[in-house]
Amino acid sequence: MSSFDPDELYALLPSIVRQNDQIQGGGVLQALVAVIAQQAQVISAALDQQYDDQFIETCAPWVVPYIGDLVGFTPLRPLGPGQPSATRAEVADTIGDRRRKGTAGMLEQLCADVTGWPGIAVEYFGRIATAQYVRNHLRPGNATVDVHSPMTAVDIGGAFDLPPRTLDVRRIDTGRGRYNVPDVGLFVWRLAWYSVADHPLRQVGTNRYAFDPFGGSIPLVNPPAETAGEFDLLGRPNVPFFLQYYPMYTGLQNYSAPAPVEVSVNGTAYEASAIGWCNLSTWTPPTTPGIAVAVDPELGRLVFATPPAADAAVTASFTYAFSGDYGGGAYDYPVPAGEAVAEAGLSTTTVPAFADVGDQLAAAGNELVQILDSGIWPGDLSLAPAWATAGHHHREQDGDPVSSPLGAIPAMAVV
Protein backbone atom coordinates (compact mmCIF):
# COMPACT_ATOMS: atom_id res chain seq x y z
CA MET A 1 0.00 0.00 0.00
CA SER A 2 1.38 3.44 -0.97
CA SER A 3 2.25 5.98 1.74
CA PHE A 4 -0.05 8.37 -0.13
CA ASP A 5 -3.07 6.06 -0.07
CA PRO A 6 -6.10 8.29 0.73
CA ASP A 7 -7.71 5.69 3.03
CA GLU A 8 -4.52 5.37 5.08
CA LEU A 9 -4.18 9.16 5.39
CA TYR A 10 -7.82 9.53 6.36
CA ALA A 11 -7.41 6.81 8.99
CA LEU A 12 -4.69 8.89 10.66
CA LEU A 13 -7.27 11.49 11.68
CA PRO A 14 -8.89 11.18 15.11
CA SER A 15 -11.99 9.04 15.11
CA ILE A 16 -14.17 11.89 16.37
CA VAL A 17 -13.14 14.03 13.41
CA ARG A 18 -13.90 11.24 10.99
CA GLN A 19 -17.23 10.58 12.68
CA ASN A 20 -18.29 14.23 12.47
CA ASP A 21 -17.13 14.37 8.85
CA GLN A 22 -19.29 11.44 7.90
CA ILE A 23 -22.36 12.53 9.93
CA GLN A 24 -22.30 16.32 9.68
CA GLY A 25 -20.06 17.05 6.70
CA GLY A 26 -21.17 14.30 4.33
CA GLY A 27 -17.56 13.08 3.77
CA VAL A 28 -16.20 16.41 2.51
CA LEU A 29 -13.01 16.08 4.58
CA GLN A 30 -12.44 12.57 3.24
CA ALA A 31 -12.73 13.88 -0.32
CA LEU A 32 -10.24 16.65 0.52
CA VAL A 33 -7.76 14.09 1.88
CA ALA A 34 -8.12 12.10 -1.37
CA VAL A 35 -7.23 15.22 -3.41
CA ILE A 36 -4.23 15.92 -1.16
CA ALA A 37 -3.02 12.31 -1.52
CA GLN A 38 -3.30 12.52 -5.31
CA GLN A 39 -1.28 15.72 -5.49
CA ALA A 40 1.29 14.28 -3.08
CA GLN A 41 1.79 11.36 -5.46
CA VAL A 42 2.33 13.80 -8.33
CA ILE A 43 4.93 15.73 -6.33
CA SER A 44 6.68 12.52 -5.25
CA ALA A 45 6.87 11.28 -8.86
CA ALA A 46 8.22 14.67 -9.97
CA LEU A 47 10.93 14.56 -7.30
CA ASP A 48 11.91 11.05 -8.35
CA GLN A 49 12.05 12.13 -12.01
CA GLN A 50 14.18 15.15 -11.13
CA TYR A 51 16.69 12.77 -9.58
CA ASP A 52 16.57 10.53 -12.68
CA ASP A 53 16.99 13.57 -14.93
CA GLN A 54 20.51 14.02 -13.59
CA PHE A 55 21.68 10.92 -15.50
CA ILE A 56 21.63 10.42 -19.26
CA GLU A 57 20.56 6.79 -18.87
CA THR A 58 17.32 7.60 -17.00
CA CYS A 59 16.46 11.20 -17.87
CA ALA A 60 13.31 12.24 -19.71
CA PRO A 61 13.63 12.67 -23.50
CA TRP A 62 13.30 16.47 -23.30
CA VAL A 63 16.32 16.62 -20.94
CA VAL A 64 18.71 14.85 -23.37
CA PRO A 65 19.59 18.00 -25.42
CA TYR A 66 20.25 19.98 -22.22
CA ILE A 67 22.67 17.36 -20.88
CA GLY A 68 24.28 17.26 -24.33
CA ASP A 69 24.75 21.02 -24.21
CA LEU A 70 26.37 20.77 -20.78
CA VAL A 71 29.02 18.32 -22.02
CA GLY A 72 29.54 20.14 -25.34
CA PHE A 73 27.92 17.52 -27.56
CA THR A 74 28.04 18.28 -31.30
CA PRO A 75 26.27 15.97 -33.80
CA LEU A 76 28.63 14.32 -36.26
CA ARG A 77 26.08 14.71 -39.06
CA PRO A 78 22.86 16.74 -39.48
CA LEU A 79 19.83 14.83 -38.22
CA GLY A 80 17.33 16.55 -40.51
CA PRO A 81 14.11 18.46 -39.83
CA GLY A 82 11.85 17.13 -37.13
CA GLN A 83 14.64 15.06 -35.60
CA PRO A 84 16.01 15.48 -32.07
CA SER A 85 19.10 17.64 -31.75
CA ALA A 86 20.81 14.91 -29.70
CA THR A 87 20.12 11.23 -29.16
CA ARG A 88 20.53 9.50 -25.82
CA ALA A 89 23.18 7.08 -27.12
CA GLU A 90 25.30 9.84 -28.69
CA VAL A 91 25.24 11.99 -25.55
CA ALA A 92 26.09 8.96 -23.41
CA ASP A 93 29.08 8.21 -25.67
CA THR A 94 30.19 11.85 -25.39
CA ILE A 95 30.06 11.68 -21.59
CA GLY A 96 32.17 8.52 -21.67
CA ASP A 97 34.66 10.25 -23.96
CA ARG A 98 34.84 13.31 -21.68
CA ARG A 99 35.58 11.14 -18.66
CA ARG A 100 38.46 9.47 -20.50
CA LYS A 101 39.70 12.59 -22.24
CA GLY A 102 43.40 12.48 -23.03
CA THR A 103 43.78 8.69 -22.81
CA ALA A 104 44.90 6.43 -25.66
CA GLY A 105 41.83 4.21 -25.18
CA MET A 106 39.50 7.16 -25.77
CA LEU A 107 41.31 8.14 -28.97
CA GLU A 108 41.01 4.63 -30.36
CA GLN A 109 37.33 4.40 -29.40
CA LEU A 110 36.63 7.83 -30.91
CA CYS A 111 38.32 6.76 -34.14
CA ALA A 112 36.07 3.69 -34.35
CA ASP A 113 32.92 5.71 -33.52
CA VAL A 114 33.57 8.50 -36.04
CA THR A 115 35.08 6.59 -38.98
CA GLY A 116 34.06 2.99 -38.38
CA TRP A 117 37.71 1.97 -38.83
CA PRO A 118 39.99 0.45 -36.18
CA GLY A 119 42.85 2.66 -35.07
CA ILE A 120 45.82 2.37 -32.73
CA ALA A 121 47.00 5.39 -30.76
CA VAL A 122 50.76 5.69 -30.24
CA GLU A 123 52.14 7.97 -27.51
CA TYR A 124 55.57 8.89 -28.83
CA PHE A 125 57.00 10.14 -25.54
CA GLY A 126 57.40 6.49 -24.53
CA ARG A 127 59.46 5.76 -27.65
CA ILE A 128 62.08 8.47 -27.18
CA ALA A 129 65.61 7.37 -26.34
CA THR A 130 66.49 8.48 -22.82
CA ALA A 131 69.55 8.41 -20.61
CA GLN A 132 69.30 5.53 -18.17
CA TYR A 133 69.24 5.97 -14.43
CA VAL A 134 71.00 2.69 -13.70
CA ARG A 135 70.34 2.72 -9.98
CA ASN A 136 66.60 2.07 -9.78
CA HIS A 137 64.97 2.82 -13.15
CA LEU A 138 66.80 0.83 -15.78
CA ARG A 139 64.98 0.65 -19.13
CA PRO A 140 67.32 -0.86 -21.73
CA GLY A 141 64.57 -0.87 -24.36
CA ASN A 142 64.61 2.94 -24.42
CA ALA A 143 68.34 3.29 -24.99
CA THR A 144 69.40 1.00 -27.85
CA VAL A 145 67.87 -0.66 -30.89
CA ASP A 146 67.46 -4.42 -30.82
CA VAL A 147 69.03 -5.51 -34.09
CA HIS A 148 68.67 -9.21 -33.28
CA SER A 149 64.95 -9.28 -34.02
CA PRO A 150 63.93 -9.21 -37.72
CA MET A 151 60.66 -7.55 -36.67
CA THR A 152 62.59 -4.32 -36.14
CA ALA A 153 62.75 -3.86 -39.91
CA VAL A 154 59.29 -5.33 -40.58
CA ASP A 155 57.48 -2.91 -38.25
CA ILE A 156 59.42 0.24 -39.07
CA GLY A 157 57.22 3.26 -39.73
CA GLY A 158 54.03 1.62 -38.44
CA ALA A 159 52.02 1.44 -35.26
CA PHE A 160 54.24 -1.31 -33.87
CA ASP A 161 57.57 0.42 -34.54
CA LEU A 162 59.13 0.05 -31.08
CA PRO A 163 62.86 0.98 -31.41
CA PRO A 164 63.67 4.25 -29.58
CA ARG A 165 64.40 7.45 -31.49
CA THR A 166 66.16 10.66 -30.63
CA LEU A 167 64.01 13.70 -29.92
CA ASP A 168 62.40 15.27 -33.02
CA VAL A 169 61.09 18.80 -32.42
CA ARG A 170 59.45 19.23 -35.84
CA ARG A 171 55.65 19.48 -35.85
CA ILE A 172 53.86 16.16 -36.16
CA ASP A 173 51.00 17.61 -38.23
CA THR A 174 53.44 18.35 -41.07
CA GLY A 175 54.21 14.65 -41.39
CA ARG A 176 57.92 15.26 -40.72
CA GLY A 177 58.24 14.99 -36.95
CA ARG A 178 56.90 12.27 -34.68
CA TYR A 179 59.09 11.52 -31.69
CA ASN A 180 58.42 14.34 -29.26
CA VAL A 181 57.02 14.45 -25.72
CA PRO A 182 53.55 15.91 -26.56
CA ASP A 183 53.05 14.00 -29.83
CA VAL A 184 50.43 11.29 -30.27
CA GLY A 185 49.93 9.39 -33.54
CA LEU A 186 46.82 7.51 -34.67
CA PHE A 187 47.26 4.68 -37.17
CA VAL A 188 44.00 3.81 -38.94
CA TRP A 189 43.16 0.71 -41.00
CA ARG A 190 40.77 2.08 -43.65
CA LEU A 191 40.00 -1.11 -45.58
CA ALA A 192 37.14 -3.31 -44.42
CA TRP A 193 37.98 -6.94 -43.73
CA TYR A 194 35.98 -9.95 -44.88
CA SER A 195 36.45 -13.52 -43.68
CA VAL A 196 35.35 -16.46 -45.82
CA ALA A 197 35.16 -20.08 -44.70
CA ASP A 198 35.82 -23.11 -46.90
CA HIS A 199 36.05 -20.96 -50.01
CA PRO A 200 37.00 -22.87 -53.21
CA LEU A 201 40.34 -21.78 -54.66
CA ARG A 202 40.75 -20.99 -58.33
CA GLN A 203 43.08 -23.36 -60.17
CA VAL A 204 45.21 -21.37 -62.60
CA GLY A 205 47.50 -24.20 -63.70
CA THR A 206 48.87 -27.54 -62.68
CA ASN A 207 49.33 -27.44 -58.90
CA ARG A 208 48.72 -23.70 -58.92
CA TYR A 209 45.86 -22.16 -56.96
CA ALA A 210 44.83 -18.57 -56.33
CA PHE A 211 42.73 -17.23 -53.48
CA ASP A 212 41.19 -14.69 -55.88
CA PRO A 213 38.18 -16.22 -57.71
CA PHE A 214 39.41 -14.60 -60.94
CA GLY A 215 42.92 -16.01 -60.56
CA GLY A 216 44.59 -12.72 -59.70
CA SER A 217 46.78 -11.74 -56.79
CA ILE A 218 45.14 -10.56 -53.55
CA PRO A 219 46.97 -9.98 -50.25
CA LEU A 220 45.64 -11.77 -47.19
CA VAL A 221 45.08 -10.05 -43.85
CA ASN A 222 44.78 -11.00 -40.21
CA PRO A 223 41.17 -11.58 -39.06
CA PRO A 224 40.79 -9.04 -36.23
CA ALA A 225 39.83 -10.36 -32.82
CA GLU A 226 37.17 -8.50 -30.82
CA THR A 227 38.30 -6.63 -27.73
CA ALA A 228 37.00 -7.50 -24.28
CA GLY A 229 35.17 -4.19 -23.88
CA GLU A 230 34.87 -0.54 -24.78
CA PHE A 231 37.96 1.67 -24.46
CA ASP A 232 40.28 -1.36 -24.37
CA LEU A 233 43.61 -0.66 -26.03
CA LEU A 234 43.97 -2.39 -29.37
CA GLY A 235 46.92 -4.63 -30.20
CA ARG A 236 48.24 -6.37 -33.26
CA PRO A 237 45.62 -9.19 -33.13
CA ASN A 238 42.79 -6.60 -33.18
CA VAL A 239 43.53 -4.97 -36.55
CA PRO A 240 43.38 -6.32 -40.13
CA PHE A 241 47.06 -5.86 -41.00
CA PHE A 242 48.47 -7.42 -44.17
CA LEU A 243 50.27 -10.71 -43.64
CA GLN A 244 53.96 -10.78 -44.52
CA TYR A 245 56.41 -13.50 -45.50
CA TYR A 246 58.99 -13.48 -42.76
CA PRO A 247 56.75 -12.96 -39.71
CA MET A 248 54.51 -15.78 -40.90
CA TYR A 249 57.50 -18.03 -41.56
CA THR A 250 59.04 -17.47 -38.13
CA GLY A 251 55.79 -17.11 -36.20
CA LEU A 252 57.00 -13.95 -34.44
CA GLN A 253 53.80 -11.94 -34.77
CA ASN A 254 50.67 -12.30 -32.65
CA TYR A 255 47.55 -13.15 -34.63
CA SER A 256 43.92 -13.52 -33.68
CA ALA A 257 44.08 -17.26 -34.49
CA PRO A 258 46.84 -19.88 -34.45
CA ALA A 259 46.70 -19.93 -38.26
CA PRO A 260 45.15 -16.97 -40.14
CA VAL A 261 44.76 -19.27 -43.17
CA GLU A 262 43.36 -22.82 -43.17
CA VAL A 263 43.64 -25.12 -46.21
CA SER A 264 41.52 -28.22 -46.89
CA VAL A 265 41.38 -30.83 -49.64
CA ASN A 266 38.09 -32.72 -50.02
CA GLY A 267 37.02 -31.46 -46.61
CA THR A 268 40.17 -32.57 -44.75
CA ALA A 269 42.09 -29.67 -43.24
CA TYR A 270 45.87 -29.54 -43.03
CA GLU A 271 47.55 -29.02 -39.69
CA ALA A 272 49.01 -25.56 -39.12
CA SER A 273 52.49 -27.09 -38.89
CA ALA A 274 52.08 -28.55 -42.40
CA ILE A 275 51.55 -25.11 -43.98
CA GLY A 276 54.66 -23.25 -45.12
CA TRP A 277 54.75 -19.50 -45.74
CA CYS A 278 56.96 -18.38 -48.61
CA ASN A 279 57.26 -16.29 -51.76
CA LEU A 280 55.45 -18.03 -54.63
CA SER A 281 56.17 -15.51 -57.36
CA THR A 282 57.68 -18.40 -59.35
CA TRP A 283 55.16 -21.04 -58.12
CA THR A 284 57.90 -23.27 -56.66
CA PRO A 285 56.46 -26.25 -54.70
CA PRO A 286 57.73 -26.74 -51.13
CA THR A 287 60.55 -29.21 -50.53
CA THR A 288 60.97 -28.81 -46.75
CA PRO A 289 60.18 -32.06 -44.90
CA GLY A 290 56.83 -31.88 -43.12
CA ILE A 291 55.49 -29.04 -45.28
CA ALA A 292 52.57 -30.30 -47.40
CA VAL A 293 51.31 -26.99 -48.78
CA ALA A 294 52.95 -23.60 -49.35
CA VAL A 295 50.99 -20.35 -49.07
CA ASP A 296 52.03 -16.90 -50.26
CA PRO A 297 50.18 -14.42 -48.01
CA GLU A 298 51.22 -11.36 -50.03
CA LEU A 299 50.25 -12.66 -53.50
CA GLY A 300 47.41 -14.92 -52.42
CA ARG A 301 48.83 -18.08 -54.00
CA LEU A 302 49.06 -21.73 -53.00
CA VAL A 303 50.94 -24.82 -54.20
CA PHE A 304 51.16 -28.36 -52.84
CA ALA A 305 54.22 -30.48 -52.27
CA THR A 306 52.27 -33.33 -53.87
CA PRO A 307 49.58 -32.13 -56.31
CA PRO A 308 46.07 -33.34 -55.41
CA ALA A 309 43.84 -35.19 -57.85
CA ALA A 310 42.46 -33.19 -60.76
CA ASP A 311 38.90 -33.40 -59.40
CA ALA A 312 39.86 -32.66 -55.77
CA ALA A 313 38.00 -29.86 -54.00
CA VAL A 314 40.64 -27.43 -52.71
CA THR A 315 39.18 -24.91 -50.25
CA ALA A 316 40.56 -22.38 -47.79
CA SER A 317 39.39 -20.18 -44.93
CA PHE A 318 41.04 -16.76 -45.00
CA THR A 319 40.47 -13.03 -44.65
CA TYR A 320 40.92 -10.33 -47.27
CA ALA A 321 40.56 -6.54 -47.26
CA PHE A 322 38.39 -4.42 -49.53
CA SER A 323 37.06 -0.88 -49.62
CA GLY A 324 33.41 -1.77 -48.95
CA ASP A 325 30.42 -4.01 -49.60
CA TYR A 326 30.61 -3.89 -53.38
CA GLY A 327 29.94 -6.78 -55.75
CA GLY A 328 29.98 -10.35 -54.53
CA GLY A 329 31.15 -11.06 -51.03
CA ALA A 330 30.40 -12.61 -47.66
CA TYR A 331 27.80 -10.05 -46.59
CA ASP A 332 24.05 -9.57 -46.79
CA TYR A 333 22.39 -8.10 -49.86
CA PRO A 334 19.29 -6.11 -48.82
CA VAL A 335 16.39 -6.17 -51.26
CA PRO A 336 15.33 -2.64 -52.33
CA ALA A 337 11.92 -1.64 -50.99
CA GLY A 338 10.52 -1.26 -54.51
CA GLU A 339 11.50 -4.81 -55.45
CA ALA A 340 10.57 -6.67 -52.27
CA VAL A 341 6.95 -7.34 -53.33
CA ALA A 342 7.94 -8.51 -56.82
CA GLU A 343 10.66 -10.81 -55.47
CA ALA A 344 8.35 -12.29 -52.85
CA GLY A 345 5.92 -13.28 -55.61
CA LEU A 346 8.47 -15.21 -57.66
CA SER A 347 8.27 -18.96 -57.87
CA THR A 348 11.56 -20.86 -57.63
CA THR A 349 13.01 -23.57 -59.85
CA THR A 350 16.12 -25.25 -58.43
CA VAL A 351 18.73 -26.22 -61.02
CA PRO A 352 21.21 -28.82 -59.70
CA ALA A 353 23.94 -28.15 -62.29
CA PHE A 354 25.13 -24.73 -63.43
CA ALA A 355 25.60 -25.95 -66.99
CA ASP A 356 21.88 -26.78 -67.22
CA VAL A 357 20.69 -23.29 -66.33
CA GLY A 358 20.16 -22.25 -69.95
CA ASP A 359 17.98 -25.26 -70.72
CA GLN A 360 15.96 -24.77 -67.53
CA LEU A 361 15.34 -21.15 -68.39
CA ALA A 362 14.09 -22.03 -71.85
CA ALA A 363 11.86 -24.82 -70.53
CA ALA A 364 10.29 -22.93 -67.64
CA GLY A 365 10.33 -19.43 -69.07
CA ASN A 366 12.34 -18.08 -66.16
CA GLU A 367 13.96 -14.68 -66.45
CA LEU A 368 16.00 -14.38 -63.25
CA VAL A 369 19.00 -16.41 -62.09
CA GLN A 370 20.16 -16.39 -58.48
CA ILE A 371 23.34 -18.16 -57.32
CA LEU A 372 23.12 -19.09 -53.64
CA ASP A 373 26.66 -20.34 -52.96
CA SER A 374 30.19 -18.98 -53.20
CA GLY A 375 31.47 -21.63 -55.58
CA ILE A 376 33.56 -21.12 -58.69
CA TRP A 377 31.77 -22.06 -61.90
CA PRO A 378 34.18 -22.12 -64.85
CA GLY A 379 32.98 -22.03 -68.45
CA ASP A 380 30.70 -19.83 -70.52
CA LEU A 381 26.95 -19.66 -70.08
CA SER A 382 24.60 -18.06 -72.58
CA LEU A 383 21.32 -16.86 -71.07
CA ALA A 384 18.34 -16.00 -73.25
CA PRO A 385 15.55 -14.44 -71.16
CA ALA A 386 12.01 -15.02 -72.37
CA TRP A 387 11.33 -11.32 -72.98
CA ALA A 388 14.27 -11.14 -75.40
CA THR A 389 13.15 -14.07 -77.55
CA ALA A 390 9.35 -14.23 -77.28
CA GLY A 391 8.76 -11.19 -79.50
CA HIS A 392 6.50 -9.41 -77.00
CA HIS A 393 6.74 -6.86 -74.17
CA HIS A 394 7.97 -4.14 -76.54
CA ARG A 395 7.70 -0.42 -76.05
CA GLU A 396 8.53 2.66 -78.08
CA GLN A 397 11.62 4.70 -77.17
CA ASP A 398 12.54 7.72 -79.31
CA GLY A 399 10.48 6.29 -82.16
CA ASP A 400 12.31 2.92 -82.24
CA PRO A 401 10.89 -0.35 -80.93
CA VAL A 402 13.18 -1.82 -78.25
CA SER A 403 12.90 -4.91 -76.11
CA SER A 404 11.92 -4.28 -72.52
CA PRO A 405 11.98 -6.50 -69.42
CA LEU A 406 9.03 -4.63 -67.94
CA GLY A 407 6.66 -7.55 -68.40
CA ALA A 408 5.81 -9.85 -65.52
CA ILE A 409 8.70 -12.09 -64.43
CA PRO A 410 7.24 -15.57 -63.98
CA ALA A 411 9.96 -17.23 -61.90
CA MET A 412 13.61 -17.43 -61.05
CA ALA A 413 16.15 -20.22 -61.32
CA VAL A 414 18.34 -21.05 -58.33
CA VAL A 415 21.64 -22.90 -58.79
Beta strands, then each sheet from edge to edge (+ up, - down):
strand 1: 119-123
strand 2: 184-188
strand 3: 192-200
strand 4: 202-205
strand 5: 208-210
strand 6: 262-265
strand 7: 268-269
strand 8: 275-277
strand 9: 293-296
strand 10: 301-304
strand 11: 314-322
strand 12: 347-350
strand 13: 368-370
strand 14: 394-397
strand 15: 400-403
strand 16: 411-414
sheet 1: 1+ 2-
sheet 2: 3+ 11- 6+ 7-
sheet 3: 4+ 5- 10+ 9- 8-
sheet 4: 12+ 16+ 13+
sheet 5: 14+ 15-
end
